[in-house]
Amino acid sequence: MARRGENIYKRRDGRYEGRYQAGYDADGKAKYHSVYAKTYQEVREKLLKFKAEKQQFQPSGRLTVKTLFEEWLSSVKLRVKTSTYANYRMKADKHILPEFGGLKYENLSVSMIQNFIQKKISSGLSPKYVSDIVIVFKTMSKYISRVHSFRNPLADVILPKSQKKEMHLLSEKQQKQLCSYLMKNQNVTSVCILMSMYTGLRIGEICGLQWADIDFENRILTVRRTVQRVQTASGTQLLIDAPKTNSSQRSVPIPDFMMHLLKKFRNRDNLYILSGSEVPAEPRTMQRRFKTVLKKANLPSVNYHSLRHMFATNCIKAGFDIKTLSEILGHASVETTLKLYVHSAMERKIECMNKLKLAA
């Protein structure tokens, strides 16, 4: 009996036939050969022997980078989120294919890719963004190598070194100043900013939060969706999608003081909290509102995402164990929490250093 992933079948004459891919013809179409035996096990062993002998990568013939990129994109479209696919497609159409699309895949070289990297950085793109572009290319090339046994021309490409940007956070005094302003100027925007400060919700998760997601009896909110605008071939599109990972779909206890504010502005279950309608507000709209709040509160401009960083840092300072915090933030591992979201303010550093005593 044929097993999943094995191209082995029993013929009408009682023999077993196993098929394997044997390269491509001049038009780039896959060619197949067959092996035969009296039993399934004999055919399977013949196929395994062929695969063991087929160690050298096959030439890719006339196939172009564009042709293989389209194949890879089709293969991942049903396996990744819509936003992830849109990101792959955008980077391919905007950066990779204009440079390499018409080139025969077998003619790609490490030096070509390294020159491409330098060109993109010289054009003003950040090393981090250029790395993201090349990683998409590398992922595609790895797939093609695995599926077609072509050589992987990007295997030895070195990604540009990118410096991690320091996240600018408000000091403890400035955070108190922001909270004071928000409490004096209460509206749904103020409530949502405070939600991010005291639950760690991302901006897309805040925009995607509906009143039905708030369990007022048990004081728990459930993150079920996220909102983001993504680049597509025809422009941009606002997507309402599931959170980025399974762990991001989570339930978060709500602090008592937040419950009082939520009850004050409570609306119909099917409405989005921030927009007050059945259509969510865009993250960039929330980002603009946040900038306006900071300006009116006489505070320095910081990114909305810094609220999530401040939440994590404040939780550690308050004595949260890292596992609990990681689950509240929706991380798959505590390492992610420690690496990305836990910051030590200078005040805390000074406090810790002053605990050191001269050995007597």
C-alpha positions in Angstrom: 0.0 0.0 0.0 1.4 3.4 -1.0 2.3 5.6 2.0 2.0 9.3 2.3 4.9 11.1 0.6 6.1 8.0 -1.4 5.3 7.8 -5.1 4.8 4.0 -5.1 1.8 2.2 -6.6 0.7 -1.3 -7.3 0.1 -2.0 -11.0 -2.7 -4.0 -12.5 -0.1 -6.7 -13.5 0.6 -7.2 -9.8 4.0 -5.5 -9.8 4.9 -2.3 -7.9 6.0 0.9 -9.6 8.0 3.7 -8.0 8.5 7.0 -9.7 11.2 9.6 -9.1 12.0 12.9 -10.5 15.0 12.8 -12.9 15.6 16.5 -13.7 14.0 18.8 -16.2 13.6 19.0 -19.9 14.6 22.0 -22.1 11.3 23.8 -21.4 11.8 23.5 -17.6 9.2 20.7 -17.1 9.9 18.0 -14.6 10.9 14.6 -16.0 10.1 11.3 -14.2 11.6 7.8 -14.4 10.2 4.6 -12.9 11.5 1.5 -11.2 9.7 -1.8 -10.9 9.7 -4.8 -8.5 7.4 -7.6 -7.3 7.0 -6.2 -3.8 6.5 -2.8 -2.3 9.6 -3.1 -0.1 11.8 -3.9 -3.1 10.6 -0.8 -5.0 11.1 1.3 -1.9 14.6 0.0 -1.5 15.4 0.8 -5.1 14.1 4.4 -4.7 16.1 4.8 -1.5 19.2 3.6 -3.3 18.6 6.1 -6.1 18.2 8.9 -3.6 21.4 7.9 -1.8 23.3 7.9 -5.0 21.8 11.3 -6.1 24.0 13.4 -3.9 25.1 16.0 -6.4 22.8 18.9 -7.0 21.0 19.0 -10.4 21.4 21.8 -12.9 18.4 24.1 -13.0 18.5 24.5 -16.8 16.5 27.3 -18.2 14.5 28.0 -15.1 14.6 31.6 -14.0 14.6 33.1 -10.5 11.1 34.5 -11.2 9.8 31.0 -12.2 11.1 29.4 -9.1 10.0 32.3 -6.9 6.5 31.9 -8.1 6.6 28.2 -7.4 7.8 28.9 -3.8 5.2 31.6 -3.2 2.5 29.3 -4.4 3.7 26.6 -2.0 3.7 28.8 1.1 0.5 30.7 0.4 -1.7 28.2 2.1 0.7 27.5 5.0 1.3 31.1 6.3 -0.8 33.9 7.4 -2.2 36.3 4.8 0.0 39.1 6.2 3.1 36.9 6.0 2.5 36.0 2.4 1.8 39.6 1.5 5.2 40.5 3.1 7.0 37.8 1.1 5.2 38.9 -2.1 6.0 42.6 -1.5 9.7 42.0 -0.9 10.0 39.8 -4.0 8.1 42.1 -6.3 9.7 45.3 -5.1 13.3 44.3 -4.5 14.3 40.8 -5.6 12.6 40.1 -8.9 13.4 43.5 -10.5 17.1 42.7 -9.9 17.2 38.9 -10.5 13.8 37.8 -12.0 15.0 37.3 -15.5 18.3 35.6 -14.5 18.7 31.9 -14.9 18.7 30.5 -11.4 21.9 28.4 -12.0 23.8 31.6 -12.8 23.2 33.2 -9.4 26.3 33.7 -7.4 27.3 34.8 -3.9 29.0 37.9 -5.2 25.8 38.9 -7.0 23.8 38.8 -3.8 26.5 40.6 -1.8 26.6 43.4 -4.4 22.8 43.5 -4.2 23.0 43.9 -0.4 25.5 46.7 -0.7 23.4 48.4 -3.4 20.3 48.3 -1.2 22.1 49.7 1.8 23.7 52.5 -0.3 20.2 53.4 -1.5 19.3 54.2 2.1 17.6 51.0 3.3 18.6 49.9 6.8 20.8 46.8 7.3 18.0 45.2 9.2 15.5 45.7 6.4 18.0 44.5 3.8 18.6 41.4 5.9 14.8 40.8 5.9 14.8 40.9 2.1 17.7 38.5 1.8 16.2 36.1 4.3 13.1 35.8 2.1 15.5 35.0 -0.8 17.4 32.5 1.3 14.2 30.8 2.4 13.1 30.4 -1.2 16.5 29.1 -2.3 16.5 26.6 0.6 13.1 25.3 -0.5 14.2 25.0 -4.2 17.3 23.1 -3.1 15.3 20.7 -1.0 12.5 20.1 -3.5 14.4 20.1 -6.8 18.0 19.2 -5.6 19.3 22.4 -7.2 22.4 23.9 -5.6 21.7 26.6 -3.1 23.4 29.8 -4.4 22.5 31.7 -1.2 23.8 29.2 1.3 27.0 31.1 1.9 25.6 34.7 1.6 26.5 36.7 4.7 23.7 38.9 6.0 24.6 42.6 6.7 25.3 43.3 10.3 22.5 45.4 11.9 22.7 47.3 15.1 19.8 46.7 17.5 18.0 50.0 18.0 17.6 51.0 21.6 14.0 51.4 22.5 13.3 54.8 24.0 11.1 54.5 27.0 9.5 57.1 29.2 11.0 57.4 32.7 9.0 56.5 35.8 8.2 60.2 36.3 7.1 60.6 32.7 4.9 57.5 32.9 3.2 59.0 35.9 2.8 62.2 34.0 1.2 60.3 31.1 -1.2 58.4 33.3 -2.2 61.6 35.0 -3.0 63.2 31.7 -5.0 60.1 30.5 -7.1 60.0 33.7 -7.9 63.7 33.4 -8.8 63.4 29.8 -10.8 60.2 29.7 -12.1 58.8 26.4 -11.8 55.5 24.5 -8.3 56.5 23.2 -7.1 57.1 26.7 -8.6 53.8 27.9 -6.8 51.9 25.0 -3.4 53.6 25.7 -3.8 52.6 29.4 -4.7 49.1 28.3 -1.4 48.8 26.4 0.5 50.2 29.4 -1.1 47.8 31.9 -1.7 44.6 29.8 1.1 44.8 27.2 -1.2 44.5 24.2 0.4 45.3 20.8 -1.1 48.2 18.8 -2.7 45.8 16.3 -4.2 43.8 19.1 -5.7 47.0 20.7 -7.2 48.0 17.4 -8.7 44.5 17.0 -10.2 44.4 20.5 -14.0 44.2 20.6 -16.2 44.7 23.7 -17.2 41.0 23.3 -13.5 40.2 24.1 -13.9 41.6 27.6 -15.2 39.2 30.2 -16.6 41.7 32.7 -17.6 39.1 35.3 -14.2 37.4 35.5 -12.2 40.5 34.6 -10.3 38.9 31.7 -9.7 40.0 28.1 -9.1 37.6 25.3 -6.8 38.5 22.3 -8.5 36.9 19.3 -7.4 39.1 16.4 -5.0 41.8 15.2 -5.3 44.6 12.7 -2.6 45.6 10.3 -2.2 47.3 6.9 0.0 45.3 4.6 1.5 46.0 1.2 0.0 44.0 -1.8 0.6 44.0 -5.5 -2.4 46.4 -6.0 -1.5 48.8 -3.1 -2.2 48.3 0.6 -4.9 46.3 2.3 -6.2 46.5 5.9 -6.2 42.9 7.3 -8.1 41.6 10.3 -6.3 38.4 11.1 -5.6 36.0 14.0 -2.6 37.0 16.2 0.9 36.4 14.9 1.4 33.0 16.8 -0.7 30.5 18.7 0.8 31.8 22.0 -0.3 35.3 21.0 -3.9 34.1 21.2 -4.2 34.5 24.9 -6.4 35.5 27.9 -5.1 38.4 30.1 -6.4 39.3 33.5 -7.4 43.0 33.7 -6.2 45.2 36.6 -9.0 46.4 38.9 -8.6 50.1 38.1 -8.9 49.3 34.3 -12.2 47.5 34.9 -13.8 50.8 36.2 -12.7 52.6 33.1 -13.9 49.9 30.8 -17.3 49.7 32.5 -17.6 53.5 32.1 -17.2 53.3 28.3 -18.8 49.9 27.7 -20.6 49.6 24.3 -22.3 46.9 22.2 -20.4 43.6 22.0 -20.0 43.6 18.2 -18.2 47.0 18.2 -14.5 47.6 18.3 -13.5 49.4 21.4 -11.2 52.0 19.8 -13.3 52.9 16.8 -16.7 52.5 18.4 -18.0 50.9 15.2 -18.1 47.5 13.4 -15.0 48.6 11.5 -11.7 48.7 13.4 -9.4 51.7 13.6 -6.1 51.4 11.8 -2.8 51.1 13.8 -1.5 54.2 12.2 -4.5 56.1 13.4 -3.8 55.0 16.9 -0.2 55.9 16.5 -1.2 59.4 15.5 -3.5 59.7 18.4 -0.8 58.6 20.8 1.6 61.2 19.4 -1.0 63.9 20.0 -1.5 62.7 23.6 2.3 62.8 24.2 2.5 66.3 22.8 -0.4 67.6 24.9 1.0 66.0 28.0 4.4 67.8 27.3 6.2 64.4 27.0 8.9 63.3 24.5 7.8 61.5 21.4 8.1 57.7 21.7 6.8 54.8 19.6 3.5 53.2 20.7 5.3 49.9 21.0 7.3 51.3 23.8 4.2 50.9 26.0 4.6 47.2 25.7 8.3 47.4 26.7 7.4 49.6 29.6 4.8 47.1 30.8 7.3 44.2 30.7 10.0 46.2 32.5 7.5 47.4 35.2 6.2 43.9 35.7 9.8 42.6 36.3 10.4 45.4 38.8 7.1 44.6 40.5 8.2 41.0 41.1 6.4 39.1 38.3 8.0 35.7 37.5 9.3 35.6 34.0 7.1 32.6 33.0 3.9 34.4 34.0 5.0 37.6 32.2 5.9 35.7 29.1 2.4 34.1 28.9 0.7 37.5 29.4 2.8 39.0 26.6 2.0 36.1 24.4 5.5 34.8 23.8 6.4 31.3 22.9 9.4 31.3 25.2 10.7 33.2 28.2 13.9 33.8 26.2 12.0 36.1 23.8 10.7 38.0 26.8 14.1 38.5 28.4 15.8 39.4 25.1 13.3 41.8 23.7 11.1 43.3 26.3 12.9 43.6 29.6 14.7 46.9 30.1 16.5 48.3 33.1 16.1 52.0 33.6 19.1 54.0 34.8 17.4 54.6 38.1 17.2 50.9 38.7 20.8 50.4 37.6 22.0 53.0 40.1 19.9 51.4 42.8 21.4 48.0 42.1 25.0 49.2 41.9 24.6 51.1 45.3 23.9 47.7 46.9 27.5 46.8 46.4 29.7 47.2 49.5 33.4 47.5 49.9 34.8 44.2 51.2 36.1 44.8 54.8 
